[in-house]
């Protein structure tokens, strides 16, 4: 997927698309979790993104 968003500059403005590969999601909440579980590349990119922002969120992170 050549049009995949840059993992360093993730844009979460479209809840109907995976921010890592651009795939359309049936549901922006649970649909993203299901999509990431079924797509190891997106799961890995999500984990990397989450690690990068964890320090910014501190104790508020519940994911």
CHARMM internal coordinates of N, CA and C (Angstrom, degrees):
IC EDIT
DIST 1 N 1 CA 1.4476
DIST 1 CA 1 C 1.5194
ANGL 1 N 1 CA 1 C 108.85
DIST 1 C 2 N 1.2786
ANGL 1 CA 1 C 2 N 116.61
DIHE 1 N 1 CA 1 C 2 N 92.85
DIST 2 N 2 CA 1.4419
ANGL 1 C 2 N 2 CA 122.35
DIHE 1 CA 1 C 2 N 2 CA -176.29
DIST 2 CA 2 C 1.5094
ANGL 2 N 2 CA 2 C 114.91
DIHE 1 C 2 N 2 CA 2 C -64.21
DIST 2 C 3 N 1.3140
ANGL 2 CA 2 C 3 N 118.64
DIHE 2 N 2 CA 2 C 3 N -20.53
DIST 3 N 3 CA 1.4571
ANGL 2 C 3 N 3 CA 121.88
DIHE 2 CA 2 C 3 N 3 CA -178.72
DIST 3 CA 3 C 1.5208
ANGL 3 N 3 CA 3 C 112.46
DIHE 2 C 3 N 3 CA 3 C -96.01
DIST 3 C 4 N 1.3252
ANGL 3 CA 3 C 4 N 117.68
DIHE 3 N 3 CA 3 C 4 N 16.46
DIST 4 N 4 CA 1.4643
ANGL 3 C 4 N 4 CA 120.77
DIHE 3 CA 3 C 4 N 4 CA -179.19
DIST 4 CA 4 C 1.5236
ANGL 4 N 4 CA 4 C 109.49
DIHE 3 C 4 N 4 CA 4 C -64.38
DIST 4 C 5 N 1.3229
ANGL 4 CA 4 C 5 N 116.95
DIHE 4 N 4 CA 4 C 5 N 139.10
DIST 5 N 5 CA 1.4602
ANGL 4 C 5 N 5 CA 120.36
DIHE 4 CA 4 C 5 N 5 CA 178.03
DIST 5 CA 5 C 1.5260
ANGL 5 N 5 CA 5 C 111.64
DIHE 4 C 5 N 5 CA 5 C -62.21
DIST 5 C 6 N 1.3044
ANGL 5 CA 5 C 6 N 116.34
DIHE 5 N 5 CA 5 C 6 N 151.04
DIST 6 N 6 CA 1.4517
ANGL 5 C 6 N 6 CA 123.33
DIHE 5 CA 5 C 6 N 6 CA 177.44
DIST 6 CA 6 C 1.5352
ANGL 6 N 6 CA 6 C 108.71
DIHE 5 C 6 N 6 CA 6 C -68.59
DIST 6 C 7 N 1.3448
ANGL 6 CA 6 C 7 N 118.66
DIHE 6 N 6 CA 6 C 7 N 126.26
DIST 7 N 7 CA 1.4682
ANGL 6 C 7 N 7 CA 119.98
DIHE 6 CA 6 C 7 N 7 CA -178.20
DIST 7 CA 7 C 1.5205
ANGL 7 N 7 CA 7 C 113.04
DIHE 6 C 7 N 7 CA 7 C -64.74
DIST 7 C 8 N 1.3146
ANGL 7 CA 7 C 8 N 117.91
DIHE 7 N 7 CA 7 C 8 N -18.29
DIST 8 N 8 CA 1.4588
ANGL 7 C 8 N 8 CA 120.93
DIHE 7 CA 7 C 8 N 8 CA 177.52
DIST 8 CA 8 C 1.5308
ANGL 8 N 8 CA 8 C 111.74
DIHE 7 C 8 N 8 CA 8 C -82.61
DIST 8 C 9 N 1.3149
ANGL 8 CA 8 C 9 N 117.44
DIHE 8 N 8 CA 8 C 9 N -15.61
DIST 9 N 9 CA 1.4561
ANGL 8 C 9 N 9 CA 122.23
DIHE 8 CA 8 C 9 N 9 CA -176.79
DIST 9 CA 9 C 1.5280
ANGL 9 N 9 CA 9 C 108.31
DIHE 8 C 9 N 9 CA 9 C -134.74
DIST 9 C 10 N 1.3209
ANGL 9 CA 9 C 10 N 115.98
DIHE 9 N 9 CA 9 C 10 N 66.20
DIST 10 N 10 CA 1.4575
ANGL 9 C 10 N 10 CA 121.85
DIHE 9 CA 9 C 10 N 10 CA -174.99
DIST 10 CA 10 C 1.5266
ANGL 10 N 10 CA 10 C 110.38
DIHE 9 C 10 N 10 CA 10 C -78.81
DIST 10 C 11 N 1.3163
ANGL 10 CA 10 C 11 N 116.24
DIHE 10 N 10 CA 10 C 11 N 132.92
DIST 11 N 11 CA 1.4586
ANGL 10 C 11 N 11 CA 122.86
DIHE 10 CA 10 C 11 N 11 CA -179.15
DIST 11 CA 11 C 1.5214
ANGL 11 N 11 CA 11 C 108.55
DIHE 10 C 11 N 11 CA 11 C -112.87
DIST 11 C 12 N 1.3140
ANGL 11 CA 11 C 12 N 116.21
DIHE 11 N 11 CA 11 C 12 N 112.38
DIST 12 N 12 CA 1.4652
ANGL 11 C 12 N 12 CA 121.64
DIHE 11 CA 11 C 12 N 12 CA -177.50
DIST 12 CA 12 C 1.5284
ANGL 12 N 12 CA 12 C 111.17
DIHE 11 C 12 N 12 CA 12 C -95.87
DIST 12 C 13 N 1.3249
ANGL 12 CA 12 C 13 N 119.81
DIHE 12 N 12 CA 12 C 13 N 22.19
DIST 13 N 13 CA 1.4653
ANGL 12 C 13 N 13 CA 121.92
DIHE 12 CA 12 C 13 N 13 CA -175.55
DIST 13 CA 13 C 1.5131
ANGL 13 N 13 CA 13 C 114.41
DIHE 12 C 13 N 13 CA 13 C -76.34
DIST 13 C 14 N 1.3214
ANGL 13 CA 13 C 14 N 118.91
DIHE 13 N 13 CA 13 C 14 N -16.61
DIST 14 N 14 CA 1.4631
ANGL 13 C 14 N 14 CA 121.07
DIHE 13 CA 13 C 14 N 14 CA 179.84
DIST 14 CA 14 C 1.5212
ANGL 14 N 14 CA 14 C 108.56
DIHE 13 C 14 N 14 CA 14 C -112.62
DIST 14 C 15 N 1.3330
ANGL 14 CA 14 C 15 N 117.67
DIHE 14 N 14 CA 14 C 15 N 99.48
DIST 15 N 15 CA 1.4644
ANGL 14 C 15 N 15 CA 120.15
DIHE 14 CA 14 C 15 N 15 CA -177.09
DIST 15 CA 15 C 1.5257
ANGL 15 N 15 CA 15 C 113.79
DIHE 14 C 15 N 15 CA 15 C -69.12
DIST 15 C 16 N 1.3158
ANGL 15 CA 15 C 16 N 116.85
DIHE 15 N 15 CA 15 C 16 N -7.76
DIST 16 N 16 CA 1.4634
ANGL 15 C 16 N 16 CA 120.11
DIHE 15 CA 15 C 16 N 16 CA -179.70
DIST 16 CA 16 C 1.5200
ANGL 16 N 16 CA 16 C 112.52
DIHE 15 C 16 N 16 CA 16 C -99.15
DIST 16 C 17 N 1.3449
ANGL 16 CA 16 C 17 N 117.34
DIHE 16 N 16 CA 16 C 17 N 9.99
DIST 17 N 17 CA 1.4619
ANGL 16 C 17 N 17 CA 121.09
DIHE 16 CA 16 C 17 N 17 CA 179.52
DIST 17 CA 17 C 1.5262
ANGL 17 N 17 CA 17 C 109.78
DIHE 16 C 17 N 17 CA 17 C -136.21
DIST 17 C 18 N 1.3187
ANGL 17 CA 17 C 18 N 115.81
DIHE 17 N 17 CA 17 C 18 N 142.22
DIST 18 N 18 CA 1.4623
ANGL 17 C 18 N 18 CA 120.66
DIHE 17 CA 17 C 18 N 18 CA 174.44
DIST 18 CA 18 C 1.5262
ANGL 18 N 18 CA 18 C 107.56
DIHE 17 C 18 N 18 CA 18 C -67.80
DIST 18 C 19 N 1.3238
ANGL 18 CA 18 C 19 N 118.20
DIHE 18 N 18 CA 18 C 19 N 126.20
DIST 19 N 19 CA 1.4592
ANGL 18 C 19 N 19 CA 119.96
DIHE 18 CA 18 C 19 N 19 CA -178.80
DIST 19 CA 19 C 1.5232
ANGL 19 N 19 CA 19 C 113.27
DIHE 18 C 19 N 19 CA 19 C -71.09
DIST 19 C 20 N 1.3180
ANGL 19 CA 19 C 20 N 117.42
DIHE 19 N 19 CA 19 C 20 N -9.41
DIST 20 N 20 CA 1.4574
ANGL 19 C 20 N 20 CA 121.00
DIHE 19 CA 19 C 20 N 20 CA -176.48
DIST 20 CA 20 C 1.5189
ANGL 20 N 20 CA 20 C 113.33
DIHE 19 C 20 N 20 CA 20 C -100.63
DIST 20 C 21 N 1.3277
ANGL 20 CA 20 C 21 N 117.89
DIHE 20 N 20 CA 20 C 21 N -30.96
DIST 21 N 21 CA 1.4669
ANGL 20 C 21 N 21 CA 119.49
DIHE 20 CA 20 C 21 N 21 CA -179.79
DIST 21 CA 21 C 1.5241
ANGL 21 N 21 CA 21 C 112.63
DIHE 20 C 21 N 21 CA 21 C -127.10
DIST 21 C 22 N 1.3266
ANGL 21 CA 21 C 22 N 117.61
DIHE 21 N 21 CA 21 C 22 N -11.65
DIST 22 N 22 CA 1.4546
ANGL 21 C 22 N 22 CA 121.30
DIHE 21 CA 21 C 22 N 22 CA 178.58
DIST 22 CA 22 C 1.5157
ANGL 22 N 22 CA 22 C 114.67
DIHE 21 C 22 N 22 CA 22 C 85.02
DIST 22 C 23 N 1.3378
ANGL 22 CA 22 C 23 N 117.89
DIHE 22 N 22 CA 22 C 23 N -0.13
DIST 23 N 23 CA 1.4683
ANGL 22 C 23 N 23 CA 120.65
DIHE 22 CA 22 C 23 N 23 CA -179.72
DIST 23 CA 23 C 1.5177
ANGL 23 N 23 CA 23 C 110.62
DIHE 22 C 23 N 23 CA 23 C -61.85
DIST 23 C 24 N 1.3143
ANGL 23 CA 23 C 24 N 116.23
DIHE 23 N 23 CA 23 C 24 N 142.64
DIST 24 N 24 CA 1.4615
ANGL 23 C 24 N 24 CA 121.39
DIHE 23 CA 23 C 24 N 24 CA 177.11
DIST 24 CA 24 C 1.5177
ANGL 24 N 24 CA 24 C 109.13
DIHE 23 C 24 N 24 CA 24 C -71.78
DIST 24 C 25 N 1.3234
ANGL 24 CA 24 C 25 N 116.65
DIHE 24 N 24 CA 24 C 25 N 137.71
DIST 25 N 25 CA 1.4565
ANGL 24 C 25 N 25 CA 123.01
DIHE 24 CA 24 C 25 N 25 CA -178.75
DIST 25 CA 25 C 1.5195
ANGL 25 N 25 CA 25 C 110.00
DIHE 24 C 25 N 25 CA 25 C -110.89
DIST 25 C 26 N 1.3353
ANGL 25 CA 25 C 26 N 117.79
DIHE 25 N 25 CA 25 C 26 N 140.30
DIST 26 N 26 CA 1.4650
ANGL 25 C 26 N 26 CA 119.79
DIHE 25 CA 25 C 26 N 26 CA 178.43
DIST 26 CA 26 C 1.5275
ANGL 26 N 26 CA 26 C 112.22
DIHE 25 C 26 N 26 CA 26 C -70.70
DIST 26 C 27 N 1.3324
ANGL 26 CA 26 C 27 N 116.91
DIHE 26 N 26 CA 26 C 27 N -23.36
DIST 27 N 27 CA 1.4542
ANGL 26 C 27 N 27 CA 122.64
DIHE 26 CA 26 C 27 N 27 CA -178.21
DIST 27 CA 27 C 1.5229
ANGL 27 N 27 CA 27 C 106.54
DIHE 26 C 27 N 27 CA 27 C -154.88
DIST 27 C 28 N 1.3156
ANGL 27 CA 27 C 28 N 117.10
DIHE 27 N 27 CA 27 C 28 N 122.95
DIST 28 N 28 CA 1.4544
ANGL 27 C 28 N 28 CA 120.46
DIHE 27 CA 27 C 28 N 28 CA -174.64
DIST 28 CA 28 C 1.5111
ANGL 28 N 28 CA 28 C 115.23
DIHE 27 C 28 N 28 CA 28 C -64.14
DIST 28 C 29 N 1.3073
ANGL 28 CA 28 C 29 N 119.26
DIHE 28 N 28 CA 28 C 29 N -20.91
DIST 29 N 29 CA 1.4660
ANGL 28 C 29 N 29 CA 120.97
DIHE 28 CA 28 C 29 N 29 CA 178.84
DIST 29 CA 29 C 1.5080
ANGL 29 N 29 CA 29 C 111.21
DIHE 28 C 29 N 29 CA 29 C -91.12
DIST 29 C 30 N 1.3230
ANGL 29 CA 29 C 30 N 115.26
DIHE 29 N 29 CA 29 C 30 N -84.21
DIST 30 N 30 CA 1.4629
ANGL 29 C 30 N 30 CA 120.71
DIHE 29 CA 29 C 30 N 30 CA 179.98
DIST 30 CA 30 C 1.5243
ANGL 30 N 30 CA 30 C 110.96
DIHE 29 C 30 N 30 CA 30 C -62.60
DIST 30 C 31 N 1.3112
ANGL 30 CA 30 C 31 N 117.09
DIHE 30 N 30 CA 30 C 31 N -31.57
DIST 31 N 31 CA 1.4535
ANGL 30 C 31 N 31 CA 120.92
DIHE 30 CA 30 C 31 N 31 CA 179.63
DIST 31 CA 31 C 1.5198
ANGL 31 N 31 CA 31 C 112.14
DIHE 30 C 31 N 31 CA 31 C -62.60
DIST 31 C 32 N 1.3390
ANGL 31 CA 31 C 32 N 116.55
DIHE 31 N 31 CA 31 C 32 N -37.52
DIST 32 N 32 CA 1.4591
ANGL 31 C 32 N 32 CA 119.11
DIHE 31 CA 31 C 32 N 32 CA 177.47
DIST 32 CA 32 C 1.5189
ANGL 32 N 32 CA 32 C 110.51
DIHE 31 C 32 N 32 CA 32 C -67.54
DIST 32 C 33 N 1.3201
ANGL 32 CA 32 C 33 N 117.44
DIHE 32 N 32 CA 32 C 33 N -43.44
DIST 33 N 33 CA 1.4661
ANGL 32 C 33 N 33 CA 121.01
DIHE 32 CA 32 C 33 N 33 CA 179.59
DIST 33 CA 33 C 1.5194
ANGL 33 N 33 CA 33 C 109.87
DIHE 32 C 33 N 33 CA 33 C -60.74
DIST 33 C 34 N 1.3243
ANGL 33 CA 33 C 34 N 117.42
DIHE 33 N 33 CA 33 C 34 N -45.92
DIST 34 N 34 CA 1.4640
ANGL 33 C 34 N 34 CA 121.13
DIHE 33 CA 33 C 34 N 34 CA 178.31
DIST 34 CA 34 C 1.5265
ANGL 34 N 34 CA 34 C 110.74
DIHE 33 C 34 N 34 CA 34 C -61.78
DIST 34 C 35 N 1.3357
ANGL 34 CA 34 C 35 N 116.25
DIHE 34 N 34 CA 34 C 35 N -42.97
DIST 35 N 35 CA 1.4617
ANGL 34 C 35 N 35 CA 121.32
DIHE 34 CA 34 C 35 N 35 CA 179.62
DIST 35 CA 35 C 1.5271
ANGL 35 N 35 CA 35 C 110.37
DIHE 34 C 35 N 35 CA 35 C -61.52
DIST 35 C 36 N 1.3312
ANGL 35 CA 35 C 36 N 116.95
DIHE 35 N 35 CA 35 C 36 N -47.18
DIST 36 N 36 CA 1.4630
ANGL 35 C 36 N 36 CA 120.63
DIHE 35 CA 35 C 36 N 36 CA -179.47
DIST 36 CA 36 C 1.5270
ANGL 36 N 36 CA 36 C 110.84
DIHE 35 C 36 N 36 CA 36 C -63.75
DIST 36 C 37 N 1.3259
ANGL 36 CA 36 C 37 N 117.54
DIHE 36 N 36 CA 36 C 37 N -39.49
DIST 37 N 37 CA 1.4653
ANGL 36 C 37 N 37 CA 120.82
DIHE 36 CA 36 C 37 N 37 CA 178.46
DIST 37 CA 37 C 1.5237
ANGL 37 N 37 CA 37 C 111.59
DIHE 36 C 37 N 37 CA 37 C -62.54
DIST 37 C 38 N 1.3205
ANGL 37 CA 37 C 38 N 117.00
DIHE 37 N 37 CA 37 C 38 N -32.63
DIST 38 N 38 CA 1.4687
ANGL 37 C 38 N 38 CA 121.81
DIHE 37 CA 37 C 38 N 38 CA -177.21
DIST 38 CA 38 C 1.5351
ANGL 38 N 38 CA 38 C 112.68
DIHE 37 C 38 N 38 CA 38 C -90.60
DIST 38 C 39 N 1.3207
ANGL 38 CA 38 C 39 N 117.86
DIHE 38 N 38 CA 38 C 39 N -8.88
DIST 39 N 39 CA 1.4654
ANGL 38 C 39 N 39 CA 121.88
DIHE 38 CA 38 C 39 N 39 CA -176.38
DIST 39 CA 39 C 1.5274
ANGL 39 N 39 CA 39 C 109.69
DIHE 38 C 39 N 39 CA 39 C -128.75
DIST 39 C 40 N 1.3224
ANGL 39 CA 39 C 40 N 117.20
DIHE 39 N 39 CA 39 C 40 N 97.28
DIST 40 N 40 CA 1.4672
ANGL 39 C 40 N 40 CA 120.64
DIHE 39 CA 39 C 40 N 40 CA -176.01
DIST 40 CA 40 C 1.5297
ANGL 40 N 40 CA 40 C 114.22
DIHE 39 C 40 N 40 CA 40 C -55.68
DIST 40 C 41 N 1.3268
ANGL 40 CA 40 C 41 N 118.52
DIHE 40 N 40 CA 40 C 41 N -34.80
DIST 41 N 41 CA 1.4679
ANGL 40 C 41 N 41 CA 119.83
DIHE 40 CA 40 C 41 N 41 CA 179.08
DIST 41 CA 41 C 1.5213
ANGL 41 N 41 CA 41 C 111.16
DIHE 40 C 41 N 41 CA 41 C -64.64
DIST 41 C 42 N 1.3249
ANGL 41 CA 41 C 42 N 117.04
DIHE 41 N 41 CA 41 C 42 N -43.67
DIST 42 N 42 CA 1.4643
ANGL 41 C 42 N 42 CA 120.91
DIHE 41 CA 41 C 42 N 42 CA 179.34
DIST 42 CA 42 C 1.5251
ANGL 42 N 42 CA 42 C 110.35
DIHE 41 C 42 N 42 CA 42 C -68.49
DIST 42 C 43 N 1.3227
ANGL 42 CA 42 C 43 N 117.04
DIHE 42 N 42 CA 42 C 43 N -38.10
DIST 43 N 43 CA 1.4657
ANGL 42 C 43 N 43 CA 120.98
DIHE 42 CA 42 C 43 N 43 CA 177.91
DIST 43 CA 43 C 1.5272
ANGL 43 N 43 CA 43 C 109.75
DIHE 42 C 43 N 43 CA 43 C -61.45
DIST 43 C 44 N 1.3341
ANGL 43 CA 43 C 44 N 116.83
DIHE 43 N 43 CA 43 C 44 N -45.93
DIST 44 N 44 CA 1.4652
ANGL 43 C 44 N 44 CA 120.72
DIHE 43 CA 43 C 44 N 44 CA -179.57
DIST 44 CA 44 C 1.5234
ANGL 44 N 44 CA 44 C 110.80
DIHE 43 C 44 N 44 CA 44 C -64.42
DIST 44 C 45 N 1.3316
ANGL 44 CA 44 C 45 N 116.95
DIHE 44 N 44 CA 44 C 45 N -42.46
DIST 45 N 45 CA 1.4668
ANGL 44 C 45 N 45 CA 120.53
DIHE 44 CA 44 C 45 N 45 CA 179.75
DIST 45 CA 45 C 1.5181
ANGL 45 N 45 CA 45 C 110.78
DIHE 44 C 45 N 45 CA 45 C -66.82
DIST 45 C 46 N 1.3419
ANGL 45 CA 45 C 46 N 118.00
DIHE 45 N 45 CA 45 C 46 N -35.96
DIST 46 N 46 CA 1.4615
ANGL 45 C 46 N 46 CA 121.69
DIHE 45 CA 45 C 46 N 46 CA 176.69
DIST 46 CA 46 C 1.5315
ANGL 46 N 46 CA 46 C 110.09
DIHE 45 C 46 N 46 CA 46 C -65.10
DIST 46 C 47 N 1.3225
ANGL 46 CA 46 C 47 N 117.02
DIHE 46 N 46 CA 46 C 47 N -45.09
DIST 47 N 47 CA 1.4659
ANGL 46 C 47 N 47 CA 120.66
DIHE 46 CA 46 C 47 N 47 CA 179.77
DIST 47 CA 47 C 1.5299
ANGL 47 N 47 CA 47 C 110.30
DIHE 46 C 47 N 47 CA 47 C -61.68
DIST 47 C 48 N 1.3350
ANGL 47 CA 47 C 48 N 116.61
DIHE 47 N 47 CA 47 C 48 N -41.18
DIST 48 N 48 CA 1.4611
ANGL 47 C 48 N 48 CA 120.55
DIHE 47 CA 47 C 48 N 48 CA 177.82
DIST 48 CA 48 C 1.5252
ANGL 48 N 48 CA 48 C 110.35
DIHE 47 C 48 N 48 CA 48 C -63.77
DIST 48 C 49 N 1.3207
ANGL 48 CA 48 C 49 N 116.93
DIHE 48 N 48 CA 48 C 49 N -44.22
DIST 49 N 49 CA 1.4634
ANGL 48 C 49 N 49 CA 121.25
DIHE 48 CA 48 C 49 N 49 CA 178.41
DIST 49 CA 49 C 1.5234
ANGL 49 N 49 CA 49 C 110.19
DIHE 48 C 49 N 49 CA 49 C -61.38
DIST 49 C 50 N 1.3444
ANGL 49 CA 49 C 50 N 115.83
DIHE 49 N 49 CA 49 C 50 N -45.01
DIST 50 N 50 CA 1.4667
ANGL 49 C 50 N 50 CA 120.37
DIHE 49 CA 49 C 50 N 50 CA -178.02
DIST 50 CA 50 C 1.5286
ANGL 50 N 50 CA 50 C 110.98
DIHE 49 C 50 N 50 CA 50 C -62.55
DIST 50 C 51 N 1.3251
ANGL 50 CA 50 C 51 N 117.21
DIHE 50 N 50 CA 50 C 51 N -40.05
DIST 51 N 51 CA 1.4631
ANGL 50 C 51 N 51 CA 120.37
DIHE 50 CA 50 C 51 N 51 CA 176.53
DIST 51 CA 51 C 1.5194
ANGL 51 N 51 CA 51 C 111.11
DIHE 50 C 51 N 51 CA 51 C -62.84
DIST 51 C 52 N 1.3273
ANGL 51 CA 51 C 52 N 116.75
DIHE 51 N 51 CA 51 C 52 N -38.15
DIST 52 N 52 CA 1.4677
ANGL 51 C 52 N 52 CA 121.03
DIHE 51 CA 51 C 52 N 52 CA -179.29
DIST 52 CA 52 C 1.5191
ANGL 52 N 52 CA 52 C 112.55
DIHE 51 C 52 N 52 CA 52 C -66.90
DIST 52 C 53 N 1.3281
ANGL 52 CA 52 C 53 N 118.37
DIHE 52 N 52 CA 52 C 53 N -32.78
DIST 53 N 53 CA 1.4620
ANGL 52 C 53 N 53 CA 120.26
DIHE 52 CA 52 C 53 N 53 CA -177.12
DIST 53 CA 53 C 1.5238
ANGL 53 N 53 CA 53 C 113.12
DIHE 52 C 53 N 53 CA 53 C -99.26
DIST 53 C 54 N 1.3184
ANGL 53 CA 53 C 54 N 118.10
DIHE 53 N 53 CA 53 C 54 N -8.15
DIST 54 N 54 CA 1.4660
ANGL 53 C 54 N 54 CA 121.24
DIHE 53 CA 53 C 54 N 54 CA -176.54
DIST 54 CA 54 C 1.5245
ANGL 54 N 54 CA 54 C 111.96
DIHE 53 C 54 N 54 CA 54 C -56.99
DIST 54 C 55 N 1.3152
ANGL 54 CA 54 C 55 N 117.70
DIHE 54 N 54 CA 54 C 55 N -39.40
DIST 55 N 55 CA 1.4564
ANGL 54 C 55 N 55 CA 120.72
DIHE 54 CA 54 C 55 N 55 CA 179.09
DIST 55 CA 55 C 1.5145
ANGL 55 N 55 CA 55 C 112.68
DIHE 54 C 55 N 55 CA 55 C -67.13
DIST 55 C 56 N 1.3312
ANGL 55 CA 55 C 56 N 117.25
DIHE 55 N 55 CA 55 C 56 N -28.55
DIST 56 N 56 CA 1.4603
ANGL 55 C 56 N 56 CA 121.09
DIHE 55 CA 55 C 56 N 56 CA 179.17
DIST 56 CA 56 C 1.5212
ANGL 56 N 56 CA 56 C 111.63
DIHE 55 C 56 N 56 CA 56 C -74.38
DIST 56 C 57 N 1.3284
ANGL 56 CA 56 C 57 N 116.02
DIHE 56 N 56 CA 56 C 57 N -29.43
DIST 57 N 57 CA 1.4635
ANGL 56 C 57 N 57 CA 121.00
DIHE 56 CA 56 C 57 N 57 CA -175.01
DIST 57 CA 57 C 1.5241
ANGL 57 N 57 CA 57 C 111.23
DIHE 56 C 57 N 57 CA 57 C -92.62
DIST 57 C 58 N 1.3160
ANGL 57 CA 57 C 58 N 117.90
DIHE 57 N 57 CA 57 C 58 N -30.82
DIST 58 N 58 CA 1.4649
ANGL 57 C 58 N 58 CA 122.13
DIHE 57 CA 57 C 58 N 58 CA 177.95
DIST 58 CA 58 C 1.5148
ANGL 58 N 58 CA 58 C 112.29
DIHE 57 C 58 N 58 CA 58 C 62.79
DIST 58 C 59 N 1.3060
ANGL 58 CA 58 C 59 N 117.54
DIHE 58 N 58 CA 58 C 59 N -134.79
DIST 59 N 59 CA 1.4586
ANGL 58 C 59 N 59 CA 123.67
DIHE 58 CA 58 C 59 N 59 CA -175.47
DIST 59 CA 59 C 1.5071
ANGL 59 N 59 CA 59 C 114.36
DIHE 58 C 59 N 59 CA 59 C -70.70
DIST 59 C 60 N 1.3219
ANGL 59 CA 59 C 60 N 117.52
DIHE 59 N 59 CA 59 C 60 N -7.19
DIST 60 N 60 CA 1.4685
ANGL 59 C 60 N 60 CA 119.98
DIHE 59 CA 59 C 60 N 60 CA -178.59
DIST 60 CA 60 C 1.5295
ANGL 60 N 60 CA 60 C 112.84
DIHE 59 C 60 N 60 CA 60 C -80.14
DIST 60 C 61 N 1.3357
ANGL 60 CA 60 C 61 N 118.75
DIHE 60 N 60 CA 60 C 61 N -14.03
DIST 61 N 61 CA 1.4605
ANGL 60 C 61 N 61 CA 121.77
DIHE 60 CA 60 C 61 N 61 CA -175.83
DIST 61 CA 61 C 1.5094
ANGL 61 N 61 CA 61 C 109.87
DIHE 60 C 61 N 61 CA 61 C -73.53
DIST 61 C 62 N 1.3413
ANGL 61 CA 61 C 62 N 116.10
DIHE 61 N 61 CA 61 C 62 N 124.52
DIST 62 N 62 CA 1.4631
ANGL 61 C 62 N 62 CA 119.70
DIHE 61 CA 61 C 62 N 62 CA 178.66
DIST 62 CA 62 C 1.5123
ANGL 62 N 62 CA 62 C 111.35
DIHE 61 C 62 N 62 CA 62 C -119.22
DIST 62 C 63 N 1.3516
ANGL 62 CA 62 C 63 N 118.08
DIHE 62 N 62 CA 62 C 63 N 0.42
DIST 63 N 63 CA 1.4589
ANGL 62 C 63 N 63 CA 121.87
DIHE 62 CA 62 C 63 N 63 CA -178.12
DIST 63 CA 63 C 1.4403
ANGL 63 N 63 CA 63 C 111.14
DIHE 62 C 63 N 63 CA 63 C -81.80
END
COOR INIT
IC SEED 1 N 1 CA 1 C
IC BUILD
